[in-house]
Amino acid sequence: MEKQIGIKFKPIGKIYYFETPKETLNDGDGVIVETSRGIEYGEIAFSNKPTVVTSEEDFSVKSYIRHAVDKDYITLEKNSEKALEYGKLAKKLIINLGLEMKLIDAELTFDTSKVIFTFTAEGRVDFRELVKELANSLKIRIELKQVGARDEAKIVGGLGPCGRPVCCANHMRDFNKVSIKMAKTQGLALNPTKINGLCNRLMCCLSYEDDYYSETLKQMPKVGKTVITPNGEGVVVYNNLLKKLVTVRFTSEDGSSELKEFSNYEVQRTGQQEENETDFNCPLAGKSAEANEEKFVEE
């Protein structure tokens, strides 16, 4: 397989691949490349490693130009200062024009041929007047890019409910698919304040352990089912998927009940039980959860 270099244009962004140039490059080195957006500065993420090139990204690279030098870093600093000023101007114009949009980032290409404004909005926005005003004031090509709530969190960053930097801005280069089923499988309360992140979407970390929970769930008896234990027959009331423990309720003839905990391997099913479907062995996933499921499904 042909060896290539991987280049990233943001600290935690997608990696794009180039053919390995003749000069020696190391991980972390700055380089200047030509892209579909113009001349850009990037950093080496992977140097001289076998990889497979894909053409799915809209930010496709064109060619490698050269290794970055000292003056390039001075240019980057100046561009950042200009982009900050352009962003302040854009925010002021958005307010004056009464547009229903939120500007979250302004970025100037390395060759200063174009400025990209990233924004969020609830729906479609007619920003033609805004582009006209910006072009007249800045005398530069203008591009406006609308992104979703998850992309906004990745750009802005912040601390998640766990107290650590949000995953999307800390280490995730691409977003994982997250669904309400993952939260139910893990026995989490379907409360948006508990399972949603800063972007008000389902937390990305719900997918991290989903494979383990899903596989373990298949091995556990369903909540509400009768099982045979070393102490006799009882009804499953709770499953601890992490420890693989089953809590069983025993009811005596006088009507009193007692709860005992057993290892999953000590519990035997009685008869043929249905395949695991919507209750997910979790007392929190009842009808009320089913009724509210549509509110939290990730798009």
C-alpha positions as CSV (number, residue, x, y, z in Angstrom):
1,M,0.0,0.0,0.0
2,E,1.3,3.5,-0.9
3,K,2.4,5.6,2.1
4,Q,0.9,9.0,2.6
5,I,0.7,11.8,5.2
6,G,-2.4,12.9,7.1
7,I,-3.0,16.6,7.6
8,K,-5.4,18.3,10.1
9,F,-6.5,21.8,9.8
10,K,-8.1,22.1,13.2
11,P,-6.7,20.7,16.5
12,I,-9.6,18.2,16.7
13,G,-10.7,18.0,13.1
14,K,-10.9,15.6,10.2
15,I,-7.7,14.3,8.8
16,Y,-7.1,14.6,5.0
17,Y,-4.4,12.6,3.2
18,F,-1.7,13.6,0.8
19,E,1.0,11.7,-1.0
20,T,4.2,11.8,0.9
21,P,6.5,14.7,-0.3
22,K,10.2,14.2,-0.9
23,E,11.2,16.3,2.2
24,T,11.2,14.6,5.6
25,L,8.2,15.5,7.8
26,N,7.4,14.6,11.4
27,D,4.1,14.4,13.3
28,G,3.1,17.9,14.4
29,D,5.1,19.8,11.7
30,G,3.3,22.7,10.1
31,V,2.8,22.6,6.3
32,I,1.3,24.8,3.6
33,V,-1.1,23.1,1.2
34,E,-3.6,23.9,-1.5
35,T,-7.2,23.0,-0.8
36,S,-10.7,23.6,-2.3
37,R,-10.9,26.6,0.0
38,G,-7.6,28.1,-1.1
39,I,-4.1,28.0,0.3
40,E,-4.2,26.7,3.9
41,Y,-2.0,26.0,6.9
42,G,-2.2,22.5,8.4
43,E,-0.3,20.2,10.8
44,I,0.9,16.7,10.2
45,A,-1.2,14.2,12.1
46,F,0.3,11.1,10.6
47,S,3.6,11.1,8.7
48,N,4.6,8.4,6.2
49,K,2.1,5.8,7.3
50,P,0.0,3.4,5.1
51,T,-3.6,4.6,4.9
52,V,-6.6,4.5,2.6
53,V,-7.7,7.7,0.8
54,T,-11.4,8.5,0.7
55,S,-13.0,11.3,-1.3
56,E,-16.1,11.7,0.9
57,E,-15.0,15.0,2.5
58,D,-16.2,18.3,0.9
59,F,-13.0,19.9,2.1
60,S,-10.9,17.9,-0.4
61,V,-7.2,18.6,-0.6
62,K,-5.4,19.4,-3.9
63,S,-1.7,19.4,-3.4
64,Y,1.1,19.7,-0.9
65,I,3.1,22.9,-1.3
66,R,5.9,23.2,1.3
67,H,7.0,23.0,4.9
68,A,5.8,26.0,7.1
69,V,8.5,28.6,8.0
70,D,8.6,31.3,10.7
71,K,6.9,33.9,8.7
72,D,4.0,31.6,8.1
73,Y,3.3,31.5,11.9
74,I,3.4,35.3,12.0
75,T,0.8,35.3,9.1
76,L,-1.4,32.9,11.1
77,E,-1.4,35.2,14.1
78,K,-2.3,38.2,12.0
79,N,-5.1,36.3,10.3
80,S,-6.5,35.3,13.7
81,E,-6.6,39.0,14.8
82,K,-8.3,40.0,11.5
83,A,-10.8,37.1,11.8
84,L,-11.7,38.4,15.3
85,E,-12.4,41.9,14.0
86,Y,-14.4,40.5,11.1
87,G,-16.5,38.5,13.5
88,K,-17.3,41.5,15.6
89,L,-18.4,43.4,12.5
90,A,-20.6,40.5,11.3
91,K,-22.3,40.2,14.7
92,K,-23.0,44.0,14.6
93,L,-24.5,43.7,11.1
94,I,-26.6,40.7,12.1
95,I,-28.2,42.7,15.0
96,N,-28.8,45.7,12.8
97,L,-30.4,43.6,10.0
98,G,-32.5,41.7,12.6
99,L,-31.5,38.3,11.3
100,E,-32.5,35.2,13.3
101,M,-29.0,33.7,13.4
102,K,-26.1,33.2,15.8
103,L,-22.5,33.7,14.7
104,I,-20.2,31.3,16.4
105,D,-16.9,31.6,14.4
106,A,-15.1,33.6,11.8
107,E,-12.1,32.1,10.0
108,L,-9.8,33.7,7.5
109,T,-8.0,31.4,5.0
110,F,-4.2,31.5,5.1
111,D,-3.9,33.4,1.8
112,T,-6.6,35.9,3.0
113,S,-8.6,35.2,-0.1
114,K,-11.8,34.4,1.7
115,V,-13.4,34.7,5.2
116,I,-15.7,31.9,6.4
117,F,-18.5,32.8,8.9
118,T,-20.0,29.9,10.7
119,F,-23.4,30.3,12.3
120,T,-26.4,28.5,13.7
121,A,-30.1,29.2,13.1
122,E,-33.4,27.5,13.7
123,G,-34.3,27.5,10.1
124,R,-33.4,29.0,6.7
125,V,-32.0,32.5,6.8
126,D,-32.0,35.0,4.0
127,F,-28.5,36.5,4.5
128,R,-28.0,38.0,1.1
129,E,-28.1,41.5,2.5
130,L,-25.6,40.5,5.2
131,V,-23.2,39.1,2.6
132,K,-23.5,42.3,0.5
133,E,-22.8,44.5,3.5
134,L,-19.8,42.4,4.6
135,A,-18.4,42.3,1.0
136,N,-18.6,46.1,0.8
137,S,-16.9,46.6,4.1
138,L,-14.2,43.9,4.0
139,K,-13.5,43.9,0.2
140,I,-12.9,40.1,0.4
141,R,-14.8,36.9,-0.6
142,I,-17.5,36.0,1.9
143,E,-18.7,32.5,2.7
144,L,-21.5,31.8,5.3
145,K,-21.7,28.3,6.6
146,Q,-24.7,27.0,8.7
147,V,-24.0,24.2,11.2
148,G,-26.0,22.3,13.7
149,A,-26.0,22.3,17.5
150,R,-23.5,19.5,17.8
151,D,-21.1,21.3,15.5
152,E,-21.5,24.5,17.6
153,A,-20.5,22.6,20.7
154,K,-17.4,21.2,18.9
155,I,-16.3,24.7,17.9
156,V,-17.1,26.6,21.1
157,G,-16.2,23.8,23.6
158,G,-17.0,23.8,27.3
159,L,-17.3,21.4,30.2
160,G,-19.7,18.5,30.2
161,P,-21.9,17.2,33.1
162,C,-18.9,15.0,34.0
163,G,-16.7,18.0,34.7
164,R,-14.4,17.3,31.8
165,P,-14.1,19.1,28.4
166,V,-16.8,18.0,26.0
167,C,-15.8,14.9,24.0
168,C,-16.5,16.5,20.6
169,A,-14.0,19.3,21.2
170,N,-11.5,17.2,23.2
171,H,-10.9,14.1,21.1
172,M,-13.7,13.2,18.7
173,R,-12.9,13.9,15.0
174,D,-16.3,12.7,13.9
175,F,-19.7,12.4,15.6
176,N,-21.0,9.0,16.7
177,K,-24.5,8.0,16.1
178,V,-26.5,8.2,19.3
179,S,-30.0,7.1,20.0
180,I,-32.5,7.0,22.9
181,K,-32.2,3.2,22.8
182,M,-28.7,3.4,24.1
183,A,-29.8,5.4,27.2
184,K,-32.6,2.9,27.8
185,T,-30.3,-0.1,27.5
186,Q,-28.0,1.4,30.1
187,G,-30.9,1.9,32.5
188,L,-30.6,5.7,32.5
189,A,-33.6,8.0,33.4
190,L,-35.0,9.4,30.2
191,N,-34.6,13.0,31.5
192,P,-33.2,15.4,29.0
193,T,-31.3,17.3,31.7
194,K,-29.5,14.0,32.5
195,I,-28.8,12.5,29.1
196,N,-28.4,15.6,26.9
197,G,-25.1,17.5,26.5
198,L,-24.3,21.2,26.1
199,C,-25.7,21.0,22.6
200,N,-29.1,19.9,24.0
201,R,-28.7,16.7,22.0
202,L,-28.0,13.2,23.4
203,M,-24.5,12.9,24.9
204,C,-21.9,11.3,22.6
205,C,-20.6,9.3,25.5
206,L,-23.8,7.2,25.5
207,S,-22.3,5.2,22.6
208,Y,-19.0,4.4,24.3
209,E,-20.2,1.4,26.3
210,D,-23.3,0.5,24.3
211,D,-21.7,-2.6,22.8
212,Y,-21.0,-4.0,26.3
213,Y,-24.5,-3.1,27.7
214,S,-26.3,-4.5,24.6
215,E,-24.4,-7.8,24.7
216,T,-24.8,-8.2,28.5
217,L,-28.4,-7.4,28.2
218,K,-29.0,-10.5,26.1
219,Q,-27.6,-12.7,28.9
220,M,-29.8,-11.3,31.6
221,P,-33.4,-12.3,32.4
222,K,-36.1,-9.7,31.8
223,V,-37.5,-7.6,34.6
224,G,-40.9,-9.0,35.7
225,K,-40.1,-12.6,34.6
226,T,-40.2,-15.5,36.9
227,V,-36.8,-17.3,37.4
228,I,-35.5,-20.2,39.4
229,T,-32.7,-19.5,41.9
230,P,-30.9,-21.5,44.6
231,N,-33.6,-20.1,47.0
232,G,-36.5,-21.1,44.8
233,E,-38.7,-19.3,42.3
234,G,-38.9,-15.5,42.3
235,V,-39.6,-12.5,40.1
236,V,-36.8,-10.3,38.6
237,V,-37.1,-6.7,39.8
238,Y,-33.7,-5.3,38.8
239,N,-30.6,-6.2,36.7
240,N,-27.2,-4.7,37.5
241,L,-25.6,-5.0,34.0
242,L,-22.1,-3.9,35.2
243,K,-21.8,-6.5,37.9
244,K,-24.1,-9.0,36.1
245,L,-26.2,-9.4,39.2
246,V,-30.0,-10.1,39.3
247,T,-32.2,-8.8,42.1
248,V,-35.1,-11.2,42.7
249,R,-38.3,-10.8,44.8
250,F,-39.6,-13.8,46.8
251,T,-43.2,-13.7,48.0
252,S,-44.2,-15.9,50.9
253,E,-47.7,-17.4,51.5
254,D,-48.5,-14.7,54.1
255,G,-48.0,-12.0,51.5
256,S,-44.6,-10.7,52.8
257,S,-41.8,-10.3,50.3
258,E,-38.0,-10.4,50.4
259,L,-35.4,-9.2,47.9
260,K,-32.2,-11.1,47.3
261,E,-29.4,-10.7,44.8
262,F,-27.8,-13.5,42.7
263,S,-25.2,-13.8,40.1
264,N,-26.7,-14.1,36.6
265,Y,-25.1,-17.5,36.3
266,E,-27.1,-18.7,39.4
267,V,-30.5,-17.7,37.8
268,Q,-32.4,-20.0,35.4
269,R,-35.3,-18.9,33.2
270,T,-38.6,-20.7,33.5
271,G,-40.0,-21.7,30.2
272,Q,-39.4,-19.8,26.9
273,Q,-38.9,-16.1,27.4
274,E,-39.4,-13.5,24.7
275,E,-36.5,-11.9,23.1
276,N,-35.4,-8.6,24.6
277,E,-37.4,-5.7,23.1
278,T,-38.5,-2.5,24.8
279,D,-38.2,-3.0,28.5
280,F,-34.4,-3.4,28.4
281,N,-34.5,-5.1,31.8
282,C,-34.7,-1.7,33.4
283,P,-37.5,-0.6,35.8
284,L,-37.0,3.0,34.4
285,A,-38.0,2.0,30.9
286,G,-41.8,1.6,31.3
287,K,-44.7,3.0,29.4
288,S,-44.0,6.6,30.4
289,A,-40.5,6.3,28.8
290,E,-42.1,4.9,25.6
291,A,-44.5,7.8,25.5
292,N,-41.7,10.3,25.6
293,E,-39.2,8.5,23.4
294,E,-39.9,10.7,20.3
295,K,-38.8,13.8,22.2
296,F,-35.2,12.7,22.7
297,V,-34.4,10.7,19.6
298,E,-31.2,12.0,18.0
299,E,-31.6,13.2,14.4
